[in-house]
Amino acid sequence: MTAASTALPIKQVALTFLLLSALKHLLIPTYRSTDFDVHRNWLAITHHLPLSEWYFDDVDGGTVHTLDYPPLFAFFESFLSNNYITKALLCNGWLDERCLELLPDVDNEPSDNCIKFHRCTVILSDIVLFIGAYLASTSIGKVLRDSNRPHNTLLTFLLIVTNPGLIMLDHVHFQYNGMMLGILLCSIACMIRGTNHTMENDTTEQLGEEKSETKTCQSHQLWELGGAATFAALLAMKHLYLTLAPLYLFYLLRHHCFIVKKEISYKNYNNRKEKHQGEMKFCFSWKRFVILAVVTLVCFVGPFIPFLMQSNPIGQLEQMLKRLFPFGRGLVHDYWAANVWALYLFASRVATVAFRRIPIHDDIRSLVQPFISFPEPTPGLVAIILLFGLVPTMIYAWKVGASSLKRWWQLNSFIPAMFFVHGVVFSSFSAFMLGFHVHEKAIMTAIIPLTLLATTSCYSARLFIRTSYLGIFALLPLLFRTEELLLKVALYVTWLSGAIFTLESVVPKGKGSETLLTLFDYMAFFIMTCLLVFMEVIHPIVFLPSGRFEFLPLMATSVACGIGLLYCWMESSVIMIVTATKR
């Protein structure tokens, strides 16, 4: 693998951004979900109301689109609604005042210029996605190149920024997922660059080479601090990334806050002093721990401080927590994200229907009926299950952090770097599969980081392809209008075909005739094709006019994709553990 293969020219990145921005501009007139109304109302809140009312306002009960993201995202919305450009657009009449007014849900239809304004903010926010994709792909490329490992930086970058899931979610459905994932990629890039580590000697007498190593060590400490700070800022923008915190905590606590010291002693032999190296030992560095804690807390707590400085700080915090964690919404989202709980509810419904058809006496039926319907897990129980699901990440993050300190000269940083990315993927997967009231878009938090390793091995490429075609297919029902049918299918098929073709040509194979796609994948493609035909053709013609089985396409999609993603989740855990235990 040559250095040229990991280079990523800035001009190429800028040209890609301009071309994709032009494509996204063409999507402005397409379907928009109620998330558009949500963000429009948040702009109105931050434009008209004082900060103390941001988390309390609901337009006198006239809207359900209340502010329910952490403070840093609220300040982002405030920036969008109060910057110089927005004010100039308002003054010149290009943007109507109604676009930033507090409106009830029954009367909030936006103008064309208002729609263009909001769409353009999402297109411009993708600059963060491009920065994150550039930093992360070049960082992992450098680490793998230095270890003589295969990686195609340009392909990795392009697979991230052209992902059809992000295009459909952000530029049709309307959200800011690309910006959030860009921040996550920036944090991952910093953590990758901080995976190298050197030892400190118990002596003040050091050679020039040892001094150079110490400087290198200090630079990697700064990268890790940057990764922690960026992740803390991401949490202050969107709290749903909290499930990645155990990975960061255990890895940084072990890798950043511990020092491996090598005792050096001197003994005299025939009037000549000789140096002897003793055993290596772990020492906890309180200095590093305090610096890490301060940096993290400042970045996370900082955006909360203006709210805590209001006249009712406790009330502000309580209201914020109510908005951020609305457990009353139920175990699953309306669209049934393709996770464990979708399979759980499907099994419950199947059991209920089957029990109704069994010919038994009514008295027996009434006694058994309460045990047939599966109980809905409480938020507390779901949190405990999720925590257990994250335990493997915690264990191996601690182990890799320790082994990389002891064997930094052997690992050459590629194992800790690859493990950390796999840890992000598995933690995101666990949150998606086990989380309470998970949205279908959450699968992108696993797909985008997984892209970083798609060109490194056949196993990673296969996992990436499977997670992508299952996870993105589960997003297709979000664009339910006939007008967007051709668009979503074209985006999905074109990108997936291109990804498979290019990865087949660049990913190293273990055997000469081995391919990325297996019988499992071809069966999955056949099932998804049948599902798509049923959703878009058969169901609207046969069932929809009579109002029967209205929820069937969504349920079928969630269950089919949920089974496949459950397998991918298990596969990601195996790859993470194998990477962590590699010698």
Phi and psi in degrees as a GROMACS rama.xvg file:
@    title "Ramachandran Plot"
@    xaxis  label "Phi"
@    yaxis  label "Psi"
@TYPE xy
-88.7034  164.345  THR-2
-64.4035  -31.5289  ALA-3
-64.7612  -29.7313  ALA-4
-72.7342  -16.2008  SER-5
-105.036  -2.47491  THR-6
-75.966  149.508  ALA-7
-139.517  94.9155  LEU-8
-61.0702  139.296  PRO-9
-63.0455  -37.0474  ILE-10
-61.1744  -38.8948  LYS-11
-65.8425  -39.9086  GLN-12
-64.1966  -45.4697  VAL-13
-63.5162  -41.3737  ALA-14
-64.542  -40.8056  LEU-15
-61.7149  -41.2858  THR-16
-62.4974  -43.657  PHE-17
-65.5651  -42.601  LEU-18
-65.2413  -43.9342  LEU-19
-69.0324  -34.6007  LEU-20
-64.2095  -37.5035  SER-21
-64.482  -40.9029  ALA-22
-63.6951  -43.7559  LEU-23
-66.1283  -31.0353  LYS-24
-63.0473  -32.6597  HIS-25
-69.3999  -17.7925  LEU-26
-88.942  0.503765  LEU-27
-56.7514  -41.8051  ILE-28
-77.6967  -2.55738  PRO-29
-73.2732  -179.244  THR-30
-56.3946  142.709  TYR-31
-130.835  142.086  ARG-32
-88.9234  -177.375  SER-33
-67.3013  -13.7159  THR-34
-62.2346  -27.6871  ASP-35
-62.0168  -46.1569  PHE-36
-64.2889  -33.9379  ASP-37
-60.3081  -52.504  VAL-38
-71.7727  -31.0187  HIS-39
-63.2171  -40.3093  ARG-40
-68.9205  -34.3408  ASN-41
-66.8602  -36.4707  TRP-42
-62.8695  -40.9036  LEU-43
-64.7223  -41.8346  ALA-44
-60.1789  -49.3249  ILE-45
-75.0799  -15.5431  THR-46
-86.0908  -35.6168  HIS-47
-106.046  -32.0918  HIS-48
-99.3227  151.251  LEU-49
-68.0468  157.587  PRO-50
-56.8515  -33.6065  LEU-51
-65.5338  -16.6019  SER-52
-105.788  -0.493353  GLU-53
-58.0639  -43.9558  TRP-54
-92.4198  4.87378  TYR-55
-109.56  -25.3599  PHE-56
-72.0076  138.087  ASP-57
-140.153  28.0504  ASP-58
52.3541  50.2832  VAL-59
54.438  41.3956  ASP-60
78.9484  7.79868  GLY-61
-88.6476  -3.3666  GLY-62
-142.593  149.526  THR-63
-101.428  -1.16358  VAL-64
-89.2125  59.2627  HIS-65
-84.6845  159.202  THR-66
-68.9487  117.93  LEU-67
-135.822  28.8994  ASP-68
-111.86  158.478  TYR-69
-61.5292  167.979  PRO-70
-59.3636  -37.0435  PRO-71
-64.6444  -35.0263  LEU-72
-70.6682  -33.2109  PHE-73
-62.6467  -39.212  ALA-74
-69.4141  -31.4486  PHE-75
-62.5101  -44.4806  PHE-76
-62.9183  -38.4939  GLU-77
-64.0557  -38.5195  SER-78
-62.8765  -42.6352  PHE-79
-63.8046  -34.2128  LEU-80
-91.4271  -12.6851  SER-81
-125.873  9.46475  ASN-82
-79.3112  172.438  ASN-83
-62.47  -41.3125  TYR-84
-65.004  -44.0119  ILE-85
-62.0481  -42.7858  THR-86
-63.949  -38.264  LYS-87
-66.6309  -38.8655  ALA-88
-64.4493  -37.3843  LEU-89
-68.5792  -43.0549  LEU-90
-66.4812  -35.7422  CYS-91
-84.3341  -0.857699  ASN-92
81.2474  0.426618  GLY-93
-70.3233  -37.2929  TRP-94
-107.237  122.688  LEU-95
-75.8223  148.658  ASP-96
-60.7719  -30.2955  GLU-97
-62.1275  -27.219  ARG-98
-61.4721  -29.0093  CYS-99
-113.492  22.9154  LEU-100
-93.5699  155.075  GLU-101
-80.3312  107.357  LEU-102
-119.764  146.399  LEU-103
-72.3311  159.843  PRO-104
-64.1375  -24.4545  ASP-105
-80.0535  -8.95044  VAL-106
-145.963  63.3256  ASP-107
-131.237  27.9932  ASN-108
-67.1166  122.621  GLU-109
-84.6062  159.262  PRO-110
-81.2617  168.351  SER-111
-61.4968  -41.3386  ASP-112
-66.7977  -33.9532  ASN-113
-64.9231  -42.0455  CYS-114
-63.545  -44.2054  ILE-115
-61.4947  -41.2911  LYS-116
-60.1771  -49.3518  PHE-117
-65.9316  -41.5811  HIS-118
-60.7864  -40.59  ARG-119
-67.04  -31.8397  CYS-120
-64.4623  -35.8052  THR-121
-69.6755  -42.4701  VAL-122
-60.4233  -44.4021  ILE-123
-69.1932  -33.7367  LEU-124
-66.6344  -17.9413  SER-125
-68.2195  -9.42092  ASP-126
-56.3467  -38.0853  ILE-127
-64.414  -39.4853  VAL-128
-61.4976  -44.0661  LEU-129
-64.9244  -41.0866  PHE-130
-62.9348  -46.1406  ILE-131
-63.813  -42.9853  GLY-132
-63.6967  -39.7378  ALA-133
-64.461  -49.603  TYR-134
-65.2949  -43.1761  LEU-135
-69.5585  -44.3872  ALA-136
-67.6616  -39.0197  SER-137
-71.8948  -33.5945  THR-138
-67.033  -49.632  SER-139
-67.63  -32.9074  ILE-140
-64.0866  -41.1943  GLY-141
-66.0055  -44.5502  LYS-142
-62.1093  -45.1338  VAL-143
-70.8116  -35.7026  LEU-144
-64.1783  -42.5806  ARG-145
-63.6292  -23.2604  ASP-146
-101.289  14.2148  SER-147
57.1153  39.3231  ASN-148
-107.387  148.067  ARG-149
-73.282  140.919  PRO-150
-166.66  135.634  HIS-151
-112.665  100.785  ASN-152
-66.103  -44.3816  THR-153
-62.6853  -45.1026  LEU-154
-62.9303  -41.474  LEU-155
-59.5043  -47.524  THR-156
-59.5583  -46.2693  PHE-157
-67.2289  -37.9974  LEU-158
-63.214  -30.8168  LEU-159
-74.4673  -53.4751  ILE-160
-74.9667  -18.4738  VAL-161
-101.94  9.19806  THR-162
-55.9162  123.282  ASN-163
-68.2859  -24.4258  PRO-164
-61.5535  -43.9209  GLY-165
-69.0898  -37.7546  LEU-166
-63.4934  -44.8138  ILE-167
-69.0185  -41.3663  MET-168
-69.0376  -44.4061  LEU-169
-89.5791  -41.3571  ASP-170
-103.638  -3.32455  HIS-171
-118.707  -65.1701  VAL-172
-62.0703  -38.8982  HIS-173
90.6972  101.98  PHE-174
-159.285  -177.261  GLN-175
-119.947  39.9549  TYR-176
-64.6165  -36.9086  ASN-177
-59.645  -42.0489  GLY-178
-64.0975  -44.1521  MET-179
-62.0083  -46.7259  MET-180
-68.1056  -28.6558  LEU-181
-63.2923  -41.3521  GLY-182
-64.1474  -41.7396  ILE-183
-60.8993  -42.4394  LEU-184
-64.4259  -35.7526  LEU-185
-61.8168  -42.5903  CYS-186
-64.394  -43.923  SER-187
-61.5612  -40.5646  ILE-188
-59.856  -43.4935  ALA-189
-63.3778  -42.1606  CYS-190
-65.9929  -37.3633  MET-191
-63.7936  -43.8245  ILE-192
-69.5296  -18.4129  ARG-193
-95.7402  10.8521  GLY-194
-76.2146  -23.7202  THR-195
-70.1979  149.695  ASN-196
-151.492  147.797  HIS-197
-127.053  163.245  THR-198
-90.7065  156.801  MET-199
-109.069  140.6  GLU-200
-97.7075  144.904  ASN-201
-81.3948  53.4935  ASP-202
-157.069  149.146  THR-203
-90.5296  -6.92462  THR-204
-95.5553  101.305  GLU-205
-122.141  149.382  GLN-206
-80.7742  165.883  LEU-207
-59.0168  -36.4268  GLY-208
-65.3647  -39.2697  GLU-209
-67.2688  -36.2033  GLU-210
-65.3701  -38.9869  LYS-211
-62.3539  -40.3071  SER-212
-64.2759  -37.7445  GLU-213
-65.4462  -39.9885  THR-214
-62.8754  -40.7109  LYS-215
-61.732  -41.4176  THR-216
-60.2453  -42.9581  CYS-217
-64.6825  -37.0925  GLN-218
-66.3284  -36.6652  SER-219
-71.0375  -31.0769  HIS-220
-63.2042  -39.495  GLN-221
-65.7379  -38.2223  LEU-222
-62.1292  -42.3495  TRP-223
-66.3433  -37.9673  GLU-224
-62.9164  -39.1666  LEU-225
-63.8834  -39.1633  GLY-226
-64.6634  -41.9235  GLY-227
-66.2379  -41.6523  ALA-228
-65.1244  -42.4386  ALA-229
-65.4291  -40.6742  THR-230
-66.4995  -38.495  PHE-231
-62.5231  -40.2146  ALA-232
-65.1108  -37.1298  ALA-233
-62.9179  -41.1734  LEU-234
-61.7208  -35.4253  LEU-235
-73.8123  -10.755  ALA-236
-98.1886  -37.6736  MET-237
-148.686  113.506  LYS-238
-72.5775  -13.6502  HIS-239
-70.8215  -11.0262  LEU-240
-81.4232  6.11193  TYR-241
-59.8241  -27.2989  LEU-242
-68.9857  -12.064  THR-243
-86.8156  -11.1279  LEU-244
-60.2704  -41.12  ALA-245
-58.3581  -38.4779  PRO-246
-61.9691  -50.0716  LEU-247
-61.6104  -43.0822  TYR-248
-61.9473  -53.4506  LEU-249
-70.1198  -38.1065  PHE-250
-68.6549  -48.5544  TYR-251
-67.9298  -36.8843  LEU-252
-61.5387  -38.7047  LEU-253
-85.8781  -43.1907  ARG-254
-83.7813  -34.3551  HIS-255
-94.8142  -38.2266  HIS-256
-92.0251  -5.21167  CYS-257
-109.217  146.814  PHE-258
-120.23  136.891  ILE-259
-97.0295  114.58  VAL-260
-102.61  140.338  LYS-261
-114.148  111.466  LYS-262
-70.061  132.863  GLU-263
-123.034  128.107  ILE-264
-124.374  158.482  SER-265
-123.316  131.885  TYR-266
-127.679  147.124  LYS-267
-93.3133  125.282  ASN-268
-127.871  114.16  TYR-269
54.6014  49.8483  ASN-270
60.871  25.4826  ASN-271
-129.454  129.174  ARG-272
-83.1671  125.265  LYS-273
-119.314  141.852  GLU-274
-92.4372  133.041  LYS-275
-123.185  132.559  HIS-276
-94.9899  127.836  GLN-277
-90.5585  -163.383  GLY-278
-76.3038  155.022  GLU-279
-86.8509  142.945  MET-280
-141.976  148.721  LYS-281
-82.4243  136.579  PHE-282
-133.13  129.935  CYS-283
-77.8962  130.928  PHE-284
-100.976  105.002  SER-285
-65.6336  -31.3182  TRP-286
-62.3729  -49.1256  LYS-287
-63.9788  -39.918  ARG-288
-62.0295  -45.3153  PHE-289
-65.0294  -43.6213  VAL-290
-62.0316  -44.8266  ILE-291
-61.0437  -44.1907  LEU-292
-64.1631  -42.7856  ALA-293
-64.8424  -46.4789  VAL-294
-60.8605  -45.4419  VAL-295
-65.18  -46.2458  THR-296
-66.1754  -38.767  LEU-297
-61.7868  -44.0289  VAL-298
-70.5568  -32.8406  CYS-299
-86.034  -46.4227  PHE-300
-80.2427  -26.4387  VAL-301
-49.4729  -49.895  GLY-302
-64.7503  -20.7645  PRO-303
-79.9363  -22.7411  PHE-304
-59.2528  -45.109  ILE-305
-56.7356  -32.5512  PRO-306
-75.6744  -34.14  PHE-307
-75.9314  -11.3479  LEU-308
-91.158  2.26625  MET-309
-75.6308  175.834  GLN-310
-66.6806  -23.9325  SER-311
-126.633  70.5425  ASN-312
-59.9744  -38.9105  PRO-313
-66.1479  -42.4667  ILE-314
-63.6336  -38.6111  GLY-315
-61.5159  -45.6059  GLN-316
-66.2533  -42.3342  LEU-317
-63.4905  -44.4473  GLU-318
-64.5048  -38.1996  GLN-319
-62.6894  -43.9866  MET-320
-65.0214  -37.8771  LEU-321
-62.4761  -40.3482  LYS-322
-72.6182  -37.9454  ARG-323
-74.5591  -29.7956  LEU-324
-126.731  73.9213  PHE-325
-83.2966  78.5949  PRO-326
-67.752  -12.8288  PHE-327
-73.4961  -4.7878  GLY-328
-77.5703  -11.8425  ARG-329
104.952  168.164  GLY-330
-64.6878  -40.6957  LEU-331
-124.033  157.524  VAL-332
-76.2982  163.597  HIS-333
-55.7454  -32.9996  ASP-334
-89.5148  2.44828  TYR-335
53.8006  80.2459  TRP-336
-55.2228  143.42  ALA-337
-76.9303  73.1045  ALA-338
-130.038  -168.162  ASN-339
-61.0582  -37.8892  VAL-340
-74.1557  -26.6487  TRP-341
-65.7611  -42.0555  ALA-342
-66.1222  -36.5699  LEU-343
-64.1107  -47.4464  TYR-344
-68.705  -35.3709  LEU-345
-63.6533  -43.929  PHE-346
-62.6949  -36.7849  ALA-347
-64.3311  -43.2508  SER-348
-68.1379  -39.9502  ARG-349
-62.5577  -43.1644  VAL-350
-63.2052  -39.9442  ALA-351
-65.2569  -46.0777  THR-352
-64.7293  -43.0994  VAL-353
-63.8859  -37.6695  ALA-354
-67.004  -34.5485  PHE-355
-64.9242  -28.3605  ARG-356
-88.116  -7.42242  ARG-357
-77.9798  126.94  ILE-358
-79.1651  90.4624  PRO-359
-129.449  165.946  ILE-360
-65.6943  147.2  HIS-361
-62.0728  -36.7219  ASP-362
-63.2906  -41.7744  ASP-363
-67.9032  -39.1721  ILE-364
-61.2416  -41.379  ARG-365
-67.4663  -30.4883  SER-366
-74.4957  -37.8953  LEU-367
-86.0238  -27.2259  VAL-368
-50.0112  -44.723  GLN-369
-60.9723  -22.9877  PRO-370
-91.607  -11.4569  PHE-371
-80.2954  -44.9016  ILE-372
-72.4962  122.745  SER-373
-67.0371  136.534  PHE-374
-69.9751  145.37  PRO-375
-81.6486  123.618  GLU-376
-62.0962  143.495  PRO-377
-78.6858  160.122  THR-378
-56.4675  -37.3965  PRO-379
-64.102  -42.9355  GLY-380
-66.0926  -41.1288  LEU-381
-62.3221  -39.6045  VAL-382
-62.9225  -39.9439  ALA-383
-66.3563  -43.4816  ILE-384
-61.1146  -43.3553  ILE-385
-63.1537  -41.2281  LEU-386
-61.2994  -41.6543  LEU-387
-64.3286  -34.8847  PHE-388
-66.1955  -23.8645  GLY-389
-90.9884  -5.00579  LEU-390
-57.5068  -44.537  VAL-391
-56.5589  -37.6469  PRO-392
-62.372  -44.2767  THR-393
-62.8068  -45.2603  MET-394
-61.5908  -50.6967  ILE-395
-78.1127  -24.2482  TYR-396
-64.1073  -40.3172  ALA-397
-66.2701  -43.6907  TRP-398
-67.0759  -45.0264  LYS-399
-65.9958  -38.9291  VAL-400
-59.4858  -38.152  GLY-401
-74.4638  -47.297  ALA-402
-66.3305  -33.5762  SER-403
-70.4881  -24.9557  SER-404
-71.981  -42.3968  LEU-405
-73.7944  -36.0358  LYS-406
-121.133  39.6246  ARG-407
-61.9168  -30.951  TRP-408
-74.5902  -19.796  TRP-409
-92.6735  -41.5051  GLN-410
-70.336  -32.8654  LEU-411
53.8856  27.5573  ASN-412
76.3465  -11.0523  SER-413
-74.6145  -31.3539  PHE-414
-68.9583  -49.8726  ILE-415
-58.9801  -37.9784  PRO-416
-65.6952  -47.8537  ALA-417
-65.9577  -39.1844  MET-418
-61.9354  -42.3304  PHE-419
-62.2412  -41.7031  PHE-420
-64.9031  -44.294  VAL-421
-62.4111  -34.1684  HIS-422
-64.6649  -40.3702  GLY-423
-62.5363  -42.9876  VAL-424
-62.8445  -49.1634  VAL-425
-65.8978  -40.8254  PHE-426
-63.8068  -42.1717  SER-427
-65.2507  -40.4181  SER-428
-61.0978  -45.0004  PHE-429
-62.0354  -41.9645  SER-430
-63.184  -39.9646  ALA-431
-67.647  -43.5286  PHE-432
-76.5637  -29.786  MET-433
-117.445  -7.18844  LEU-434
-70.9355  161.595  GLY-435
-87.6285  129.075  PHE-436
51.5802  52.7869  HIS-437
-78.2588  139.375  VAL-438
-88.6162  151.57  HIS-439
-61.5555  -26.1381  GLU-440
-69.5753  -16.77  LYS-441
-62.9574  -19.6924  ALA-442
-64.4309  -22.4895  ILE-443
-65.4633  -24.991  MET-444
-68.9552  -19.3258  THR-445
-93.188  -39.211  ALA-446
-66.9673  -45.0456  ILE-447
-64.9371  -50.025  ILE-448
-62.7122  -34.7343  PRO-449
-61.9621  -27.6496  LEU-450
-59.6227  -30.106  THR-451
-60.8644  -26.9294  LEU-452
-108.924  6.54315  LEU-453
-63.3928  -28.2796  ALA-454
-97.7428  6.45283  THR-455
-89.297  -29.885  THR-456
-158.509  163.516  SER-457
-64.6026  -38.1968  CYS-458
-66.6282  -44.4946  TYR-459
-67.0563  -39.6631  SER-460
-63.7534  -41.7552  ALA-461
-65.9416  -41.664  ARG-462
-64.214  -40.7121  LEU-463
-62.1956  -46.0055  PHE-464
-63.1092  -44.6803  ILE-465
-66.0623  -46.4072  ARG-466
-62.3355  -35.8816  THR-467
-70.0056  -50.6494  SER-468
-70.3427  -26.9329  TYR-469
-80.0704  -47.6187  LEU-470
-65.8461  -41.6823  GLY-471
-74.5553  -34.9559  ILE-472
-59.9923  -36.3648  PHE-473
-67.0713  -14.7866  ALA-474
-86.3812  -17.3788  LEU-475
-58.5871  -37.5943  LEU-476
-61.7464  -16.5361  PRO-477
-62.5871  -33.3215  LEU-478
-98.8121  85.4959  LEU-479
-92.7183  -9.19312  PHE-480
-75.4489  150.361  ARG-481
-63.7169  -32.0668  THR-482
-61.5804  -29.3274  GLU-483
-97.8018  3.94822  GLU-484
-60.6608  -51.7036  LEU-485
-63.6671  -39.0248  LEU-486
-61.6999  -51.9581  LEU-487
-67.9287  -37.817  LYS-488
-68.1681  -40.8952  VAL-489
-64.3295  -45.2091  ALA-490
-60.3715  -46.2377  LEU-491
-65.006  -51.5438  TYR-492
-69.3032  -42.3941  VAL-493
-63.0321  -48.7325  THR-494
-66.7085  -43.3209  TRP-495
-64.6131  -42.2801  LEU-496
-63.1125  -44.2078  SER-497
-63.5102  -40.5032  GLY-498
-63.6889  -45.5072  ALA-499
-64.3956  -45.1849  ILE-500
-62.3544  -47.6639  PHE-501
-69.6481  -40.2827  THR-502
-66.6708  -35.5501  LEU-503
-59.7616  -32.6169  GLU-504
-86.5525  -22.4449  SER-505
-111.539  -21.2431  VAL-506
-80.2514  130.199  VAL-507
-66.8116  137.697  PRO-508
-105.879  147.132  LYS-509
-73.2311  -36.1101  GLY-510
-121.24  156.313  LYS-511
-61.5128  -36.9903  GLY-512
-100.052  6.49486  SER-513
-71.9127  138.755  GLU-514
-123.52  163.008  THR-515
-71.9521  -35.8846  LEU-516
-87.8561  135.179  LEU-517
-117.667  -176.902  THR-518
-59.3665  -36.2667  LEU-519
-55.6293  -44.0238  PHE-520
-69.1168  -41.8924  ASP-521
-65.9971  -36.8882  TYR-522
-64.4844  -41.0034  MET-523
-63.1752  -41.9888  ALA-524
-61.6669  -39.9353  PHE-525
-65.0175  -44.1301  PHE-526
-64.2301  -42.9135  ILE-527
-67.3346  -35.496  MET-528
-63.0282  -43.5496  THR-529
-63.0206  -40.5823  CYS-530
-62.7094  -43.2509  LEU-531
-63.505  -42.9246  LEU-532
-62.986  -41.4741  VAL-533
-64.4468  -44.6507  PHE-534
-64.7635  -44.51  MET-535
-95.5194  -18.7131  GLU-536
-121.481  -61.1081  VAL-537
-67.3502  -49.9127  ILE-538
-62.1808  -47.0129  HIS-539
-61.6271  -29.9797  PRO-540
-86.6923  -42.4236  ILE-541
-90.1808  -45.9518  VAL-542
-102.767  -39.2464  PHE-543
-62.1046  -40.4068  LEU-544
-59.2944  -32.7425  PRO-545
-90.8315  -3.42528  SER-546
76.021  14.3834  GLY-547
-89.6779  145.347  ARG-548
50.296  47.3909  PHE-549
-63.7392  -32.7216  GLU-550
-91.1307  -3.36743  PHE-551
-60.1257  -45.2685  LEU-552
-59.7929  -43.5275  PRO-553
-63.5509  -44.3311  LEU-554
-63.9393  -43.318  MET-555
-63.3731  -42.032  ALA-556
-63.6382  -46.5686  THR-557
-63.8483  -41.2431  SER-558
-69.9573  -46.9044  VAL-559
-62.3763  -47.9215  ALA-560
-69.405  -32.8583  CYS-561
-63.0053  -40.2387  GLY-562
-64.2358  -44.5942  ILE-563
-65.6027  -42.3538  GLY-564
-69.5225  -28.5985  LEU-565
-62.2323  -42.1285  LEU-566
-64.1312  -42.689  TYR-567
-63.6241  -37.4324  CYS-568
-60.9066  -45.9853  TRP-569
-63.2821  -40.346  MET-570
-64.8515  -38.4108  GLU-571
-65.9576  -34.6803  SER-572
-66.5831  -39.6883  SER-573
-64.1528  -45.9894  VAL-574
-64.016  -39.0551  ILE-575
-62.3309  -45.4571  MET-576
-67.7137  -41.3687  ILE-577
-62.2299  -41.8007  VAL-578
-63.6874  -40.7471  THR-579
-68.2702  -30.5706  ALA-580
-98.786  6.29074  THR-581
-69.4633  140.365  LYS-582
